[in-house]
């Protein structure tokens, strides 16, 4: 099974030491509501919509606090940004309802929201200016590099602990590694590892801004930092080889050609002749065009982030839930999330937007379902559609699922893209 146990070696040892095995320290740790209120304080965001415009105006004055060069900022260590946050599902039953799904486990979409908020707070902790209560930086999620799960079920009545720190820094971007653990029999055991990339921008969120450099202190931290550098290069390679820019490889072309030959209907025109017009579905298969679901979201002020745009975690939750529903209706049984991969935030979503989501099964193998969710905003005034995000989710179904079969060239490219994502994830777990 894909759910191999995550081992503690993934945690930087300097940080792992601070993980308490008992429950004693849990009560003193900040919780998620504290994370969000700290974020509001750091940027001076208002808690109500009416005062928000004024609060954003006041932020403009913080421009003078931005560094002109990265070299002017004091370097930081990994442990400077290390945070632990508790989600007290066991000790505070009143918050349980918000996190509960119908299968009596935790809603993963809610966990995505929490990881997003925590990732931003970790970056603000890394870039904190001692004398300044307010940060001149607007820190936003650029990319969810990957989230790998090693537990099938997250229990709704046991405390959860999130830990994380900045693991790599560029000039204006930061990689954050986060871990989620759940309390069982007095011990916290690993549930997932997540890697996010955040970018720093000026107070009005218009231009990139410099962030404090990161100094690794131990050989282990050196390795983590180097891995961050490699992750960046891997992402560049992956996007350079994108099927939207380059033709498929010879091996991939063969796969598509085989699928094509497999769907030709030879019975139509008598022996030896083939009509390209009629295609037949191989046994135990589903056409790709029949394996999709759509959703619509009106973006209300309630879902805004500290910069008055729609909160990235909310977008992830909505995309995940549509992805889950797509996998559920395709596989005919309850799917479990194995991995979230390569979520690009291409443009912000404004409050008041109509958000259109489309979930597509793009690749299947045994009982795995690879789902791609495309999100776009529709502007009713200009009648224009603009892509905001592409999400990639890997689910595991309880039973083996039918093969998904592309019919058109466009679908074939989606199929190959899904196959590439799936292969990359399988290599990891």
LUMFIZA-746905 format. One line per field, with one value per residue (C-alpha): x, y negated, z; residue number from 0. Coordinates in steps of 0.25 Angstrom, whole numbers, plus 5000, padded with zeros to 4 digits. Layout:
BEGIN
xx <- c(X_...) $
yy <- c(Y_...) $
zz <- c(Z_...) $
guse <- c(NUM_...) $
END
This chain:
BEGIN
xx <- c(5000_5004_5003_5016_5019_5025_5038_5043_5056_5048_5048_5061_5067_5069_5054_5050_5055_5045_5034_5028_5023_5013_5001_5006_5011_4999_4991_5001_5003_4995_4983_4978_4969_4982_4990_4979_4978_4993_4993_4983_4991_5004_4998_4988_4977_4963_4953_4941_4939_4935_4948_4957_4959_4964_4973_4979_4981_4989_4998_5003_5012_5020_5027_5038_5041_5045_5059_5066_5075_5075_5089_5083_5074_5079_5081_5072_5073_5063_5060_5056_5044_5040_5026_5017_5002_4991_4978_4971_4960_4962_4962_4952_4940_4933_4942_4941_4928_4935_4945_4936_4932_4921_4931_4934_4948_4954_4951_4964_4960_4960_4974_4978_4973_4981_4994_4992_4990_5002_5011_5009_5011_5024_5029_5025_5033_5045_5044_5040_5047_5049_5045_5033_5020_5014_5021_5023_5023_5010_5013_5005_5005_5011_5011_5008_5019_5014_5007_5009_5000_5004_4991_4978_4969_4971_4963_4953_4954_4969_4978_4986_4999_5005_5020_5028_5039_5045_5054_5060_5060_5063_5063_5048_5042_5043_5040_5033_5033_5021_5018_5005_5004_4993_4992_4990_4993_5001_5010_5009_5010_5013_5001_5006_5018_5015_5024_5019_5026_5022_5026_5028_5023_5022_5011_5001_5004_5009_5024_5033_5041_5054_5053_5064_5074_5075_5087_5087_5095_5097_5100_5085_5080_5090_5083_5070_5074_5080_5067_5060_5069_5067_5052_5053_5061_5052_5040_5047_5050_5036_5030_5040_5036_5021_5012_5007_5022_5028_5023_5021_5033_5034_5030_5018_5014_5014_5005_4995_4996_4993_4980_4976_4977_4970_4958_4956_4944_4948_4934_4928_4933_4935_4948_4961_4955_4955_4946_4953_4939_4934_4941_4938_4941_4950_4944_4944_4947_4941_4943_4950_4939_4929_4938_4937_4929_4927_4925_4922_4926_4922_4933_4927_4935_4934_4945_4955_4969_4977_4979_4965_4966_4960_4968_4976_4973_4958_4961_4969_4958_4947_4956_4959_4945_4941_4953_4948_4934_4940_4948_4936_4926_4937_4942_4928_4934_4940_4954_4965_4975_4989_4996_4994_5004_5008_4997_5001_4994_4994_4986_4979_4963_4956_4944_4931_4937_4930_4939_4937_4943_4944_4949_4954_4959_4972_4979_4976_4984_4979_4971_4978_4971_4978_4970_4972_4964_4964_4959_4956_4949_4938_4937_4922_4925_4936_4931_4945_4950_4964_4971_4974_4979_4982_4981_4986_4981_4984_4973_4973_4960_4955_4953_4960_4955_4952_4962_4960_4962_4964_4958_4963_4978_4975_4970_4982_4991_4983_4985_5000_5001_4993_5002_5014_5009_5005_5019_5026_5017_5019_5034_5033_5024) $
yy <- c(5000_4986_4982_4986_4980_4966_4967_4956_4955_4946_4936_4927_4933_4919_4917_4931_4931_4920_4930_4934_4948_4946_4936_4928_4917_4917_4907_4896_4897_4887_4892_4889_4877_4871_4873_4865_4854_4853_4852_4840_4833_4834_4828_4819_4825_4822_4832_4826_4823_4809_4804_4813_4802_4792_4803_4806_4791_4790_4801_4793_4785_4797_4796_4789_4801_4810_4814_4808_4821_4835_4832_4822_4832_4840_4855_4864_4879_4890_4891_4876_4879_4892_4892_4903_4901_4910_4913_4918_4928_4937_4927_4917_4924_4911_4909_4924_4921_4912_4923_4935_4942_4952_4964_4960_4955_4941_4933_4932_4919_4912_4917_4911_4897_4899_4902_4890_4881_4887_4886_4871_4869_4877_4868_4855_4861_4863_4848_4842_4828_4827_4813_4813_4819_4818_4825_4817_4830_4837_4852_4860_4875_4877_4892_4905_4913_4926_4932_4947_4954_4967_4969_4973_4968_4955_4957_4946_4947_4947_4935_4931_4924_4916_4913_4905_4896_4889_4899_4891_4876_4870_4855_4852_4866_4876_4891_4896_4910_4914_4927_4932_4942_4947_4952_4967_4973_4961_4961_4952_4960_4954_4952_4944_4936_4923_4914_4900_4888_4874_4861_4848_4835_4820_4815_4814_4827_4822_4824_4835_4831_4837_4846_4850_4860_4873_4879_4894_4898_4913_4923_4928_4914_4912_4925_4919_4906_4913_4921_4907_4903_4916_4915_4902_4907_4919_4910_4902_4915_4920_4908_4907_4921_4917_4924_4910_4906_4919_4931_4944_4953_4965_4975_4966_4965_4980_4981_4971_4978_4991_4985_4980_4993_5000_4991_4993_5000_5010_5016_5004_5005_5019_5027_5020_5006_4996_4984_4973_4967_4978_4982_4992_4993_5004_5013_5008_4994_4980_4969_4957_4947_4955_4954_4940_4931_4916_4907_4892_4883_4869_4862_4855_4845_4856_4864_4853_4853_4842_4835_4835_4845_4859_4868_4878_4889_4887_4889_4902_4907_4905_4911_4923_4926_4925_4934_4944_4944_4947_4958_4963_4963_4970_4981_4984_4985_4976_4970_4967_4955_4960_4948_4933_4928_4916_4906_4893_4880_4873_4861_4856_4857_4845_4844_4844_4853_4865_4877_4888_4902_4914_4927_4937_4952_4951_4964_4977_4989_5001_4994_4981_4969_4956_4944_4930_4919_4906_4893_4880_4867_4862_4847_4844_4830_4833_4848_4853_4865_4866_4878_4876_4890_4904_4915_4929_4939_4954_4963_4977_4984_4996_5005_5006_4995_4995_4989_4975_4974_4961_4959_4946_4941_4930_4941_4950_4938_4938_4953_4952_4940_4948_4960_4952_4946_4960_4966_4955_4957_4972_4970_4962_4971) $
zz <- c(5000_4997_5012_5017_5031_5030_5039_5048_5040_5031_5042_5044_5056_5063_5062_5064_5078_5082_5078_5091_5092_5103_5104_5115_5106_5096_5105_5104_5089_5080_5072_5058_5063_5069_5056_5048_5058_5059_5043_5044_5054_5046_5034_5041_5034_5040_5044_5037_5023_5025_5031_5021_5011_5021_5027_5013_5011_5024_5019_5008_5018_5021_5007_5014_5023_5011_5009_4996_4995_5001_5007_5016_5024_5036_5032_5040_5044_5042_5057_5057_5049_5055_5060_5067_5066_5073_5067_5080_5073_5086_5097_5091_5085_5081_5069_5065_5056_5047_5044_5043_5030_5028_5029_5044_5040_5038_5026_5018_5012_5026_5028_5014_5020_5033_5026_5017_5029_5036_5024_5023_5038_5038_5027_5035_5047_5038_5033_5046_5048_5063_5065_5056_5060_5046_5034_5021_5014_5007_5008_4999_4995_4981_4980_4988_4984_4990_5002_5004_5014_5021_5029_5022_5033_5041_5054_5058_5073_5075_5076_5064_5064_5053_5053_5042_5038_5026_5019_5008_5003_4990_4988_4989_4992_5003_5004_5016_5021_5030_5037_5043_5055_5063_5077_5080_5093_5098_5086_5074_5061_5047_5038_5026_5021_5013_5005_5001_4994_4998_4991_4998_4991_4995_5005_4993_4988_4974_4973_4979_4992_4998_5009_5020_5016_5022_5029_5031_5044_5043_5033_5034_5031_5019_5013_5015_5009_4997_4995_4994_4983_4976_4978_4971_4959_4958_4957_4946_4938_4940_4934_4923_4919_4920_4909_4906_4901_4897_4889_4897_4897_4888_4899_4902_4887_4886_4899_4892_4879_4885_4892_4879_4872_4884_4882_4867_4862_4852_4850_4843_4829_4827_4828_4827_4826_4838_4839_4848_4850_4860_4872_4882_4897_4902_4913_4927_4922_4923_4913_4918_4914_4923_4935_4940_4950_4950_4962_4964_4975_4978_4985_4997_5006_5017_5010_5008_5013_5021_5007_5003_4993_4994_5003_4996_5007_5003_4988_4992_5000_4989_4979_4988_4991_4976_4973_4984_4978_4964_4969_4978_4966_4957_4966_4972_4986_4996_4991_5001_4998_4996_4991_4987_4976_4969_4972_4964_4969_4956_4959_4971_4972_4975_4985_4977_4966_4960_4962_4952_4956_4947_4952_4942_4944_4935_4939_4946_4950_4958_4969_4968_4962_4957_4957_4951_4956_4947_4954_4946_4950_4941_4940_4937_4932_4922_4920_4921_4927_4934_4940_4954_4958_4954_4965_4964_4974_4975_4981_4985_4983_4992_4979_4966_4956_4941_4932_4927_4912_4904_4891_4886_4885_4896_4905_4902_4906_4919_4921_4919_4929_4939_4937_4939_4952_4957_4953_4961_4973_4973_4973_4986_4994) $
guse <- c(0_1_2_3_4_5_6_7_8_9_10_11_12_13_14_15_16_17_18_19_20_21_22_23_24_25_26_27_28_29_30_31_32_33_34_35_36_37_38_39_40_41_42_43_44_45_46_47_48_49_50_51_52_53_54_55_56_57_58_59_60_61_62_63_64_65_66_67_68_69_70_71_72_73_74_75_76_77_78_79_80_81_82_83_84_85_86_87_88_89_90_91_92_93_94_95_96_97_98_99_100_101_102_103_104_105_106_107_108_109_110_111_112_113_114_115_116_117_118_119_120_121_122_123_124_125_126_127_128_129_130_131_132_133_134_135_136_137_138_139_140_141_142_143_144_145_146_147_148_149_150_151_152_153_154_155_156_157_158_159_160_161_162_163_164_165_166_167_168_169_170_171_172_173_174_175_176_177_178_179_180_181_182_183_184_185_186_187_188_189_190_191_192_193_194_195_196_197_198_199_200_201_202_203_204_205_206_207_208_209_210_211_212_213_214_215_216_217_218_219_220_221_222_223_224_225_226_227_228_229_230_231_232_233_234_235_236_237_238_239_240_241_242_243_244_245_246_247_248_249_250_251_252_253_254_255_256_257_258_259_260_261_262_263_264_265_266_267_268_269_270_271_272_273_274_275_276_277_278_279_280_281_282_283_284_285_286_287_288_289_290_291_292_293_294_295_296_297_298_299_300_301_302_303_304_305_306_307_308_309_310_311_312_313_314_315_316_317_318_319_320_321_322_323_324_325_326_327_328_329_330_331_332_333_334_335_336_337_338_339_340_341_342_343_344_345_346_347_348_349_350_351_352_353_354_355_356_357_358_359_360_361_362_363_364_365_366_367_368_369_370_371_372_373_374_375_376_377_378_379_380_381_382_383_384_385_386_387_388_389_390_391_392_393_394_395_396_397_398_399_400_401_402_403_404_405_406_407_408_409_410_411_412_413_414_415_416_417_418_419_420_421_422_423_424_425_426_427_428) $
END
